[in-house]
Amino acid sequence: MKKALFTIFSFCTLLVHGQADIPKNDFIPPLKITTVLAGSFGELRSNHFHSGLDIKTQQRTGLEVIASASGYVSRIKVSHYGYGKALYINHPNGYTTVYGHLDKFSPELEAFVKSKQYEAESYEIELFPNPDELVVSQGELVAYSGNTGGSGGPHVHFEIRDKNERPMNAQLFGIEVPDHRDPIVNDLYAYSHSDSSTVNQTQQRQKISFSKQPDGTFLSEKVKAFGEIGFAIGTVDMQDGANNNNGIYKIETNLNGETLLDLEMDKFSFAETRYINRMIDYALYEDNRVRVQKLFIERNNPLSIFKYEKNKGILNLAQENTTAIYTIKISDFKGNASVLVIPIEIIKEPILSPLDKRTTPFFVQADANQNFNVGDWKLFIPDGAFYDDYYLDITANTDALHLDKDVIPVQKYIKLSYNVSAFQPADRERLYIGRVNYRGLLRYEGATLEGDYISASVNALGDFKLGLDTKPPRIEAVDLKEGKWISDYKTLQFKISDQDTGIKSYRGTLNGKFILFEYEYKKNLLTYNFDDGISVSGENTLQLIVTDNVGNSSTFKTTFFRK
């Protein structure tokens, strides 16, 4: 890595990127192995679209990660969660590549980051080097693959972003992913969109059966419908070399040969990614863990992945006693495709199962700020928290709050506050608001004390309760005893945990000096590496303080010896 002046001029000659000017030969894969995907761009994930390619690393860490193109390191972020250790490189063509879940950086970058971590006395850090500070060439070693942050297994998360920080499909840039497999169709559902419309005599969500035909297409059972209806599909794709259920690239729908909807996973913005909950059938997923995406666009759905729509993708079946053909074509990036054909008989029949309608004292408008008081609880629901207007089922029982069921998606945070004036001041500092999970256990959501109220912001409905945490975190040394000689140790490790509210912070010192611990939350493990040179020959005194989210803390002290 050369610390030379980077040609700034080239970064000032950016183009407005349309697909026509996307460079096809500027980037190379970040790994020196065949690109096999654990996750594709735009894949449907919980509360977000996947923003890159998850590239498999042969179930191991430590593979060399190289710069996909020449440029300069513009950002380095080290976090316990999210991308873990992540590297961002800006390139002369105006794009940025991102490399996430890294085990460690290249030796020069590792030394740079560690020096900044020691300056800040923090493992978690975010750095923005100058353009001439950390210059890299295409193919140069920049890191080693890992499993840090929110990773569920060893892999490299790789992104290409445009000049507006919008993630783009890396395959558009010539990153090759071998793929000879057609997308898979798992589920099909139909929906009624008006008080007079029906599908098979019901206005409830309707599961539609289908089967694969000898020619490879899928054919559904005949649907009897009338009025405005829509469909949703559950579909995944697989590439060569692995059996991961990854996301699809393109879906086109048409009615009697006329296009109704066209969506493509080319790019999106992080500002819109949570609107995935508007596109999927959120209730179906929460109740049954079946994820389908709607092939129609409802109110408050600003997603930019829709390239074309007619009538919001909704079928308007008004001509009684006629037939129609609705087709769904699902394609991957390589053009492999699956087609589902749905024959429809347009007929107006009696409604046997109308839509469920309820009323409660708590009517929430999607486009208004609203406040509710329920027992000792206060709720603030901001404008845009919900996509539609709803009657919510809200009840309170002393310190417990039932905020409907988690089958209605929440776009913006709702503020919950509980009156704690009956508690002693010392106890208030240890109170928190938690969510009751499916096992009946309370999980920390927040604990902001504001006068007589403790508050938390939540972005999903469900059951909440006031909690009191007076138990400090646990600290357990791994293979370390008081007074032990550990001259041959390269690292020190500690298991840390907190039963109620979770770990908020930790701080270690060696002989009174700050030392850098790396926290792997998935293993509850803190690791200190002796290569920082802080230990001395002879006696060393270590202190570790761990604090939970309401301020309870534990201190571990020990003495050890090294040559």
Secondary structure as UniProt FT lines:
FT   HELIX           8..11
FT   HELIX           19..21
FT   STRAND          37..39
FT   TURN            41..42
FT   STRAND          44..45
FT   TURN            46..47
FT   STRAND          48..49
FT   STRAND          53..56
FT   TURN            58..59
FT   STRAND          64..66
FT   STRAND          71..78
FT   TURN            82..83
FT   STRAND          85..90
FT   TURN            92..93
FT   STRAND          96..105
FT   HELIX           107..120
FT   STRAND          125..127
FT   TURN            131..133
FT   STRAND          135..136
FT   TURN            138..139
FT   STRAND          141..146
FT   TURN            149..150
FT   STRAND          155..161
FT   TURN            163..164
FT   STRAND          167..168
FT   HELIX           170..173
FT   STRAND          184..192
FT   TURN            195..196
FT   STRAND          198..199
FT   TURN            200..201
FT   STRAND          206..207
FT   STRAND          210..212
FT   TURN            214..215
FT   STRAND          218..220
FT   STRAND          223..237
FT   TURN            240..241
FT   STRAND          250..255
FT   TURN            256..257
FT   STRAND          258..264
FT   TURN            270..272
FT   HELIX           273..275
FT   HELIX           276..279
FT   HELIX           282..288
FT   STRAND          293..294
FT   TURN            299..300
FT   TURN            304..305
FT   STRAND          306..309
FT   HELIX           311..313
FT   STRAND          315..317
FT   TURN            320..321
FT   STRAND          322..331
FT   TURN            333..334
FT   STRAND          337..346
FT   STRAND          362..364
FT   TURN            366..367
FT   STRAND          370..374
FT   TURN            375..376
FT   STRAND          377..381
FT   TURN            383..384
FT   STRAND          390..392
FT   STRAND          394..397
FT   TURN            398..399
FT   STRAND          400..403
FT   TURN            406..407
FT   STRAND          414..419
FT   TURN            421..422
FT   HELIX           425..428
FT   TURN            429..430
FT   STRAND          431..436
FT   TURN            438..439
FT   STRAND          442..446
FT   STRAND          448..450
FT   TURN            451..452
FT   STRAND          453..458
FT   STRAND          462..468
FT   STRAND          474..478
FT   TURN            482..483
FT   STRAND          484..485
FT   TURN            487..488
FT   STRAND          491..497
FT   STRAND          503..510
FT   TURN            511..512
FT   STRAND          513..515
FT   STRAND          517..520
FT   HELIX           521..523
FT   STRAND          525..529
FT   HELIX           530..532
FT   STRAND          538..548
FT   TURN            549..550
FT   STRAND          553..562
//
